[in-house]
Amino acid sequence: MRIMMIQPNYHSGGAEIAGNWPPSWVPYVGGALKQAGFTDIRFVDAMTDYIPDDVLAEIIAKYQPDVVLATAITPMIYQSQITLKIVKEVCPNAKTIMGGVHPTYMYTEVLGEAPWVDYIIRGEGEEITVNLLRAIANGTDVSDRRNILGIAFLEDGQVVATPAHPPIADLDTLTPDWDLLDWEKYIYTPLNVRVAVPNYARGCPFTCRFCSQWKFWRKYRSGSPKRFVDEIEILVKKHKVGFFILADEEPTINKPKFIALCNELIERNLGVYWGINTRVTDILRDENELPLYRKAGLVHVSLGTEAAAQLKLNLFRKETTIEQNKRAIQLLKQNGMVAEAQFIMGLENETPDTIEQTYHMALDWKPDMVNWNMFTPWPFSELFQELGDRVEVRDYSQYNFVTPIMKPNAMEREEVLKGVLRNYARFYMRKTLEYWFVKDPFKRKYLLGCLKAFAQTTLNKRFYNLKRVKYKGLHTEIELGFDESKILTPEQIAERKQQHPELKADVDFTGNISACGAPNDIEVSACGAPNDLPEYQGEEQDVPSMKI
């Protein structure tokens, strides 16, 4: 059976400024398929290669796949739908499968918009994809699909979503196949080396209201440090990877395991550098261990500081204070690591003064780098539900961290974007000179490489999607590029909720049939068991869940 995996050709001007990132889902899902005996797998990275739709159609037609898998984060969803439509046009008999965080929650909406999608993988993909492809290979997927956990599909025009598949209990059982990727394509611009994005842990015990990853993974788990570093050693020695960034939400939350991971890296002396995203509170907690982390190759830490005013931190349910953010940045810099601060912009209470406040806060904190990210109300997050009809823009292609989705009460979206771009220009203009005087040779080289990435993507207008910004003398015009048909009035949003309640995100993985295939709106399942049985919890979590 010929299997094709496709990364859709979507670009936003966000993380791509640092280079081309390898899509992690491919080696992990592809490796699980190969372990299950599916060996004829081809990966097409339409994103990195900027493959237009007509050329992609030719590639698909030539390969004649039996099954095609594509992924979709929220801003990629429309291009992912187009990608699988192309598959059906050139290979009508091929099975089309979509996975990723957006269709996991929004499967009803996706299948309504793209009925050519045969199956949606809901949640963690490795085991579910293997189970589904085994049924397809046996020719029994149509008859057996109601018994395959963790999928959604159309049946007689109705959306069917099976009960959730249990989370993968032991991450050491994962078998990523790194050979599926063409590593020459994936270069991290700041160091000009190959880059990887492996998984060490999955899930998050925190419940930030703007986020949804903690629900996607459903429970926090981490692999063994030794097994993980085995994978890093393969990436370094076989694929010449020089930098990796952990794809984890909170890699430092389990301190003993993270220290063991660092010690394992130090012992093997692989000469690889790496970066993480983590919480301010973990850096403060680990003050004495920071020299160890740097010795293990950790050189870049991005902190979720995320607010100019404590009001925003409270709104996001973030358990940090302004002073803690500043202290964490100081500690990272003192230990030779690049400290990056993140600000979230564009909430309803944004004003020109609060935008300016973030700039002065950045000057006060003195981070090495700053990102100003636009608030993106994921349609499956708790905060989105609370904002309700105030989220007028439902054009998911613009939910990309670089486009203001919410309209602040006191200013226009375009003014928010102008203010953020002004912050970037002023901050990095100062850094243009400052980076040259960094005493640590490696850190100086790294920061100048970051500056090069900013400069390159500013000139080609990929940074922050600058193509939408037009300068006419001293006047600046911005075209945000929203699909006008996807900007809804409060009345339209209310009508949509009333007439189509099924379109609401399934954030609890309930599905709409029981484990025996019966509808979920009856009091007992088809086998007589109550329909309100508790969700599978698996083994004990490494750390307790926390509400913050």
N, C-alpha and C positions, 0 to 999 in steps of 0.2 A: 504494500500500500504506500503510495507516494504522498508524503506530507510536506506542505509548504507553510512556513511561518513568515509573517510579514509585519514589519514595523511600519505603520502608515507614514506617509510623507507630510508630516505636520511640523510647523515651526512657529515659535512665539517671540523669540528675542529675550528669553529668560536665561536658564542655566546653560544654554548653548554658547554663551559668550566665552566660557572657559575651555571650549573644545567640543569634540564629538564624543558623546557618552554611549557606551555599549548598553543595549537594552537587556537588563538582568533577567527578564522573564524568559528569554530565549534559551540560555544555557540551563536554567533550572527546569523549565517544562520540557525542553528538548532532551535533557539528560534523563528525566524520568521516563520519557517515551522510549529512549534507546535502551534503558535498563529493562523495560518491559518487552523488548524485542522488536520495536519499530525502528528500523535502521535507515530507511530511505527518507531522509529529512533534509530539506533545503531551506536556508534562511535568506530572505531578501530584506535588506535594510533600506527601504525607500526613503526614510527620513535622512539618514546620513548621506546617502547618495543623491538626494534631491531628484528621485525618479518621478517624472510626470506620469499622469494616469495612463496615457496612451502607450508609453513604453512599458509600464507595469503590466498592462494587458498583454503585450507581446511576450513578456517573460513568463507570465502565468500560462498562456496558451501553449508556449513551447514546452514547458515542464509537464503540463497535463496532470495536475495534482488530483488525488482522490479526496484529500482533506486540506483545508486552508484555515490556519489560525491567525487571528489578528488581535492586537491589544487596544485598549482605549482608556486613557485617563480622560477627565472631563473635557478639556479643550480639544482633545483629539477625536472626540466621539463622531463628529460628522465625517471626518476624513476616513475613519475606520469603517463607518457604514458604507461610504463610497467604495473603499477598497474591496469589501466583500461583495458589493454589487457588481463590480468589475469581474470578480471571480465567477459569479453566476452567469454573466453575459458571455464569457469565453469558455467556461467549463460548466455547463448547466447541471451536470450530475455530481459535481464536487460538493462535499459537505462543508458548509461555512460555519466557523466557530469563533465567537468573540469572548475575550476575557478582559479582566482589568477592573479597577475600582469603580468606574462609572457604571458599566452595565451590571456589575454585581448588585448595586442598589436600585438602578433605574431600568431594570430589564423590561418592565411593562411598556415604558415610553419608547425604549430602543426598538423593541419588536414591533411596536405600532408604527414607528417611522421607517423601519427597515425589515419588512417581512421576509426578505431574502436571507436573513441570518437564520441558519438552521438551529443553532444552539448557543446559549450563553453559559459560560462558566462563572459560577457565583462564589467568589472568595478565592482562597488559596488554591492555586491551579494544578499543582503536580499530580496529586492522586485522582482528582476529579477528571482531569483530561485523559489520564491512562484508562480509567474505567469507561469513559465515553468512547474512546477510540477502539477499545477492545470490542465493544458492542457494534461499532460501525464496521470493523474488520470482519466480524462474524455475520454481518447483515441483519442484526437483531436490534439495532438502535431504536427503530420505530416501535417495535413491540415491547422492548424492555425499558424505554427511557423514563417511564414514571417510577421505576425502581432504582434509577441512578441518582444518588444524592448530589445536591449542589449544582443543578442545572436548571435552565429555563428555556422554553421553546413554545412555538405556536402549534396548537392542535385544533383543527376544525375552526380556525379563526379566533380561538381563545388562548390566552396566555396561561401556560402551566409552569409553575415553579415548584420543584421538588424540595423536600426538607433539606436543611443545611448538612453538608458533609462535615464530620468532626475535624477540628484543626489537626495538622500534622503534629503528633505528640513528640517525636524525636527528630530534631533538625539534623542530627548526625546521619540520618538515613537518606538525606538528600544527595543526589548524584549529579551535580551540574556538569554538563559537557561543554567545556570552554572551546573545544575545537569547532563548534558551530559558528563562531565569530571570526571575521577577518580582521585580525588585530592591528594591521597596518592602518586601518581607518580611524582608530580610536586613540586620539592624541590629546593629552592634557596640556593646553597651551602654556600655562605658567612655567612648567618644567620641560616642555617639549619631549615628553615621554608617553609611552602607552599607559592607558588608564583602564581600570576595572571597577565594577560596582558590585561586590559580593555581599551576601547576607550572613551576618553573624547571629543576629537575634531577630525575632519577629514579634510584632505587637508592642503595646505600650500600656503600662498600668495607670497612666494618667488619662483624664477625660476632658481635655481642652474642648471648649464648645465650638470653636471654629474648625476643628479637625475631625476627620472620620477614620483615620488609620487605626485607631485603637479599636474601632468596631469591625473594620475589615479583617484584621488578624484574629480578633476575638479573645485571645489570651496571650500573655507575654511568655515567650520561650526563648532560650538561647542554646546554641550548640556548645560542644566542648571546645575549649581553646585549642587543644592539640589538633582536633579534626579540622577546625577552621584554618589554622595555620598550614596544615597539609595542603589545602586548596590554594592558599596564598603562595606557597612554595611552587606549586604547579604553574600558577600564573606568572611568577617571576622567572623561573628557570626555563619553562617551555615556551611561554608566550611573550617573554621579555617585557612584562608589565613593570613600570617604574613608580606608579602611584595608584593607590586605590582609595575610594571613599566608601565608608560603610553605608549601605542602604537602610540601615536600621533607624527606627524612630528615636530610641533612647539606648544607645549602646553602653552607656556608663551606669545604668541604673542598678545593675548587679555588680557592685564594686569588686568582690573577690574574684569573680569570673573575668572581669575586665583587666584586673591586675595580672591574673594568670595568662590572659591573652598577650599582654605586653611582655611578660617574662618569656613566653614561648617565642615571640618575635625576636627578642634580644638574644636568646640562646641560639637561634638558627642564623642570625646575622645575615639576613637576606638582602640588605641594602635597599629596601623599598620604603618609600614615604607614604603617608596616608593622612586622611582627614575625616572628621566626623561632624555631625550636628548633635548638640546635646543641650542640657539644661544648665542654667546659671547655678542652680543650687548644687548640682553635682560637682561643678568646678570648685565651689567654695568648700564642699565636703572633702574633696580630694586634694586640698592644698599641698599636703606633704608628699603626695604621690605624683605630682605634676612632673618633677624631674625624671621619674621612671617612664612616664608616658612619652616624654620627648625622646628619651634614650631609645624607646621602642620604635621610633620613626614617626610618631604623631606630630605633624607640623602645622596643621590647619584645623582650627576649631571654630565652628559657626554657632553662635549663641542665639537662642530665641528670646532676645530682650524685648522686641516687638511692640513697644509703646513709648510714646513721648510723655504721656501723662498716666499717672497711676490708675486713673479712671479706665483706660483701655485695658490695662493688665487685669483689672477686676472683671471687666466685661468678658474677657477671654477665659476667665477662670485660671489665670496664671498665678502661681504662688511665689512671686518674686517681687522685690521692691526695686526702685530706681537705684538706690545705693548698692544693693547687691549686684546689679548689672555692672556698675562701674568697677566694683572690686574684682569681679570675675575676670574682666578684661585686663585689669592690671596684673593679676596673677598669671594669666596666660602669657602676656608679654614678658614678664620677668623670667619666665621659664623657656624663652626662646621659641614660642609658638606664635603663629599668626592668629590674631584675635579678630574675628569678624562679628559685627553686630547686625542684627536684623530688626528693621522697623516695619510695622504694618501700617499702611496709609489708606485713606479713603473711606473711613467710617462716616456715619451720619453726622458725628460731632466734629468732623475735620473743618478747620478754618485756615486761612493763610497764616495765622499766628502759630497754630499747632504744627504746621509743616515747617515753618521757620524754627520752631522750638526743637524739632528733631535734629536739625543741622547744628544748632548750638550745643545740644546734648552730645552729639557725636564729637564735636570739638572738645568738650569737657571730658568725656570718657576716654578719648584718645585711642580708639580701636585702630588696628592696622587697616581694616577694610569695613565698609558699611554697605548694606543692601537696603534699599527702600522698596518694599514689596506692596503691591496693591492688595487690599483686603479682597479675598475671593470667597464669596458665600457658597461653598459647595452645597449643591441641592440635597445632599443627604446628611448635612451636619445639623447639630442641634440649634446652632445660631440661625441657620437659614429658616428653620421652622418658626422661630420666634420673630424673625424680621418680617415674615409673611409677605403681604402685598407691597411692602416697601422695596422688595427686590424686583424692580420693574424689568430689568434686562435678563432675559432668559436665553440669550444667544451664547450657548456654552463654548463656542469656539473662542470667545474672548475671556473666558475664565482662566487666565493664564499668568496671574501675578503681575502683569505689566500694564493692565488696562483697568481703569477705575470702573467698577461695576455699580457700586452704590452711589447715589447722588447725595452729597452732603447737604445739610439744611442751609448752610450759609455760602455755598459756592457751587460752581458748575464742575462737572467731571473734568472738562478740559483744563480748568484752572488747577485742579489737583495734579494732573499729569505735568503741567508746566512747572509747578512748584517742586515736584519730585525731581524732574530733570535738572532744574536749577541747583538743587541740593547735590546731585551727583557731580555736576560740572564744577561746583565750588570745592567740594570735598576732594575730588581726585586731582584737581589743579594744584591744590596744596601738596598732595602726596607725590606729585610728579617730581618735586624737588626733595621732599622729605625722604623718600625711599632710598635715594642715593647715599644718604648718610647713616643708614642702618649699619651698625657695627658688625653684626653676625653675617659672614659672607653668604652662607646658604640662605638665610632669611632675606637678605638684600636681593639676591638673585631671584628668589621666589616672588617677592613683591614686585620687582621690576617686570617679571614675566606676567604677573596679573595685570600690571599697567599696560603691557603690550596687548593683552587680550582685550582690555577695554578700548584701547586705541583702534585696534583692527576692526572690532565690531561696531565701533562708532563711525568709522570711515565708510564701511560697507552698509551701514544703517541697519544692521541686524540687532544691535543692542537696543533693548526696550522697544523694538519695532519702530525705529526712528523714521521709517519711510512714510509714516502717517503725519509726521511733523513737517510743515512747510514754512520756510522763512521768507517773508516778503518785506525787505528792508528791515525796519525795526519792529515789524509786526510778525507775530507767530500765529499760524493757523494749524489746528489739529483736527483731523478726521478720525474719529475713533473706530469707524468701520463696523458698527453694529448692524446686523440684519434687522431692518425696521419691523419686519413681520414678527420678530421675536422680542419686541419691546411691548410689554403688556400694561394695560391700565389696571388700577386696583379692582375695577368692576370685572374686567376680563379674568383676573386672577381668582376672584371670588367665584365666578361662574365656573371656571375650570375645576376648582376644588369641589364644588357642589355636584357638577355633572360627571366628573371623572375622578372620583376618589382613589381609584385603582392606580392612578399615575403617581401617587405619593411614593417616595423612596421606601423600599423595604429595608430599613436599617437594622432590623432585628433578625434577619435571615429566616423569617417564618415560612416563606414560600406560600403556596395556596392549596397544597394538597398534603395529606398526612403521609407518614412513612409507608402506608399500605396503598397509597394512590387515591384515596378518597378526598373530596373537598374538605378544606379546613374549617368551613363554616357550619359543620355539624358537631354535636356535642361529643360523639365518640368516633373513633376511626373505623375503617372497614373491618378491622380485626378485633374490634371491641374495646380497644384501649382508649383511655381518656385523651382528648386532644390537647390538654394543657400540661402534658408531661414536661418536667424541667429540661432545659437544654443540656446536651452533653458537655461536661466540663473537662474531661480528660484528667491527666495527672495534675498534681499540685503545681501552681505557678512558682517560678523562681523567687518572685517577690510578691507581696500582697497588692491587690488592686487598691488604688487611692482615688478618692473623689476630691478634686481641687477646683 
